[in-house]
Amino acid sequence: MKQKPLIETNPYLRDPEKFRKALIMSVASSTAIETGAPIASIARMLEEGEETKPFTTTQGSAR
């Protein structure tokens, strides 16, 4: 039985707004660890950035 891709089963990845918030927090916390900057300031800079298009899956090889 073929498994569905994670983007189709994870509710945070299916909802573009939840996905963006989770991605921003993940990047902000990782960046804060590396740079010592406050998470809130990094998250604010990322939130002010350009909106991303929703991620879509394609069938077949990525090649």
N, CA, C and O of each residue as an XYZ file, in Angstrom:
252
protein
N       0.837     -1.182      0.000
C       0.000      0.000      0.000
C       0.884      1.249      0.000
O       1.788      1.386      0.824
N       0.609      2.144     -0.927
C       1.402      3.362     -1.047
C       0.986      4.366      0.039
O      -0.203      4.600      0.256
N       1.974      4.949      0.712
C       1.687      5.927      1.753
C       1.495      7.307      1.146
O       2.114      7.649      0.138
N       0.624      8.100      1.778
C       0.408      9.470      1.328
C       1.582     10.329      1.778
O       2.179     10.067      2.823
N       1.916     11.352      0.997
C       2.987     12.260      1.408
C       2.594     13.003      2.685
O       1.411     13.211      2.953
N       3.581     13.391      3.455
C       3.359     14.080      4.713
C       2.519     15.338      4.543
O       1.703     15.656      5.409
N       2.705     16.050      3.452
C       1.958     17.291      3.231
C       0.455     17.034      3.110
O      -0.345     17.939      3.348
N       0.069     15.829      2.749
C      -1.346     15.499      2.633
C      -1.943     14.975      3.934
O      -3.165     14.961      4.080
N      -1.120     14.547      4.873
C      -1.635     13.967      6.109
C      -1.452     14.863      7.324
O      -2.203     14.732      8.292
N      -0.493     15.756      7.307
C      -0.228     16.629      8.451
C      -1.102     17.879      8.356
O      -0.992     18.632      7.388
N      -1.978     18.113      9.360
C      -2.882     19.267      9.281
C      -2.155     20.607      9.262
O      -2.675     21.576      8.709
N      -0.979     20.680      9.846
C      -0.228     21.927      9.837
C       0.349     22.229      8.460
O       0.571     23.392      8.124
N       0.591     21.213      7.675
C       1.102     21.422      6.328
C      -0.018     21.664      5.330
O       0.193     22.326      4.313
N      -1.206     21.138      5.603
C      -2.337     21.340      4.694
C      -2.893     22.754      4.793
O      -3.390     23.290      3.803
N      -2.818     23.366      5.973
C      -3.328     24.722      6.175
C      -2.169     25.700      5.967
O      -1.253     25.729      6.788
N      -2.180     26.501      4.896
C      -1.050     27.388      4.595
C      -0.712     28.364      5.725
O       0.463     28.666      5.939
N      -1.709     28.858      6.445
C      -1.450     29.808      7.532
C      -0.747     29.122      8.701
O       0.202     29.671      9.261
N      -1.205     27.933      9.071
C      -0.557     27.184     10.156
C       0.858     26.784      9.739
O       1.789     26.842     10.541
N       1.009     26.379      8.477
C       2.321     25.988      7.971
C       3.305     27.149      8.066
O       4.434     26.979      8.525
N       2.865     28.342      7.626
C       3.739     29.519      7.651
C       4.141     29.884      9.076
O       5.307     30.181      9.332
N       3.186     29.866     10.005
C       3.489     30.200     11.399
C       4.476     29.212     12.002
O       5.422     29.607     12.683
N       4.252     27.923     11.749
C       5.150     26.898     12.279
C       6.540     27.022     11.677
O       7.538     26.862     12.379
N       6.613     27.305     10.384
C       7.900     27.458      9.715
C       8.665     28.662     10.269
O       9.867     28.580     10.518
N       7.959     29.774     10.457
C       8.595     30.979     10.997
C       9.141     30.716     12.397
O      10.264     31.116     12.706
N       8.360     30.048     13.245
C       8.831     29.776     14.608
C      10.025     28.825     14.611
O      10.940     28.972     15.422
N      10.015     27.860     13.712
C      11.127     26.915     13.626
C      12.415     27.618     13.188
O      13.475     27.431     13.786
N      12.299     28.427     12.137
C      13.476     29.153     11.634
C      13.951     30.177     12.655
O      15.154     30.338     12.860
N      13.014     30.871     13.298
C      13.370     31.896     14.280
C      14.097     31.283     15.474
O      15.096     31.834     15.936
N      13.614     30.162     15.973
C      14.263     29.555     17.135
C      15.645     29.007     16.782
O      16.583     29.131     17.570
N      15.771     28.407     15.608
C      17.081     27.902     15.180
C      18.074     29.044     14.971
O      19.238     28.943     15.357
N      17.605     30.122     14.360
C      18.463     31.280     14.121
C      18.874     31.930     15.437
O      20.014     32.373     15.583
N      17.951     31.990     16.396
C      18.252     32.580     17.693
C      19.352     31.793     18.416
O      20.220     32.378     19.063
N      19.307     30.487     18.301
C      20.337     29.658     18.928
C      21.693     29.947     18.304
O      22.696     30.049     19.009
N      21.726     30.079     16.981
C      22.989     30.301     16.273
C      23.527     31.718     16.449
O      24.741     31.910     16.531
N      22.642     32.713     16.509
C      23.097     34.105     16.523
C      23.016     34.779     17.879
O      23.704     35.772     18.114
N      22.184     34.255     18.785
C      22.000     34.889     20.085
C      20.975     36.014     20.056
O      20.733     36.647     21.084
N      20.371     36.277     18.911
C      19.338     37.311     18.795
C      18.036     36.785     19.399
O      17.810     35.575     19.413
N      17.175     37.681     19.897
C      15.895     37.242     20.464
C      14.986     36.614     19.402
O      14.923     37.085     18.267
N      14.293     35.555     19.786
C      13.387     34.865     18.873
C      12.325     35.818     18.337
O      12.003     35.787     17.149
N      11.781     36.665     19.207
C      10.700     37.571     18.802
C      11.143     38.508     17.681
O      10.380     38.764     16.749
N      12.371     39.021     17.768
C      12.819     39.953     16.724
C      13.049     39.227     15.397
O      12.776     39.785     14.334
N      13.537     38.018     15.448
C      13.756     37.241     14.233
C      12.409     36.881     13.611
O      12.230     36.999     12.399
N      11.458     36.442     14.444
C      10.129     36.090     13.942
C       9.453     37.304     13.310
O       8.789     37.182     12.281
N       9.620     38.460     13.918
C       9.016     39.681     13.382
C       9.590     39.994     11.995
O       8.845     40.349     11.082
N      10.902     39.865     11.837
C      11.526     40.114     10.531
C      11.006     39.127      9.483
O      10.749     39.511      8.342
N      10.854     37.870      9.865
C      10.367     36.860      8.926
C       8.906     37.092      8.567
O       8.515     36.899      7.416
N       8.096     37.504      9.537
C       6.675     37.752      9.278
C       6.473     38.946      8.353
O       5.502     38.985      7.597
N       7.369     39.907      8.406
C       7.259     41.082      7.559
C       7.708     40.800      6.135
O       7.501     41.622      5.243
N       8.319     39.650      5.920
C       8.812     39.287      4.592
C       7.688     38.976      3.635
O       6.513     38.999      4.000
N       8.057     38.690      2.429
C       7.115     38.410      1.347
C       6.320     37.144      1.645
O       6.860     36.166      2.162
N       5.027     37.173      1.310
C       4.168     35.998      1.480
C       4.605     34.914      0.497
O       4.964     35.197     -0.646
N       4.565     33.680      0.964
C       4.929     32.564      0.100
C       3.679     31.930     -0.485
O       2.598     32.012      0.098
N       3.832     31.309     -1.623
C       2.721     30.606     -2.251
C       2.545     29.258     -1.552
O       3.523     28.689     -1.067
N       1.322     28.741     -1.491
C       1.105     27.426     -0.881
C       1.910     26.355     -1.598
O       2.076     26.407     -2.817
N       2.402     25.402     -0.855
C       3.190     24.301     -1.390
C       2.249     23.260     -1.990
O       1.247     22.899     -1.372
N       2.562     22.783     -3.178
C       1.752     21.747     -3.810
C       2.654     20.586     -4.181
O       3.845     20.762     -4.438
N       2.080     19.422     -4.206
C       2.849     18.237     -4.563
C       2.640     17.914     -6.033
O       1.614     18.258     -6.621
N       3.621     17.251     -6.613
C       3.500     16.776     -7.979
C       3.721     15.277     -7.990
O       4.437     14.745     -7.142
N       3.131     14.617     -8.912
C       3.297     13.180     -9.023
C       4.504     12.870     -9.890
O       4.800     13.589    -10.844
N       5.182     11.818     -9.558
C       6.299     11.386    -10.381
C       7.627     11.867     -9.858
O       7.719     12.414     -8.759
N       8.645     11.662    -10.648
C      10.010     11.996    -10.267
C      10.257     13.491    -10.284
O       9.672     14.215    -11.090
N      11.111     13.947     -9.407
C      11.468     15.366     -9.342
C      12.579     15.699    -10.328
O      12.987     16.856    -10.439
N      13.059     14.714    -11.029
C      14.174     14.917    -11.956
C      13.738     15.559    -13.197
O      14.555     15.802    -14.086
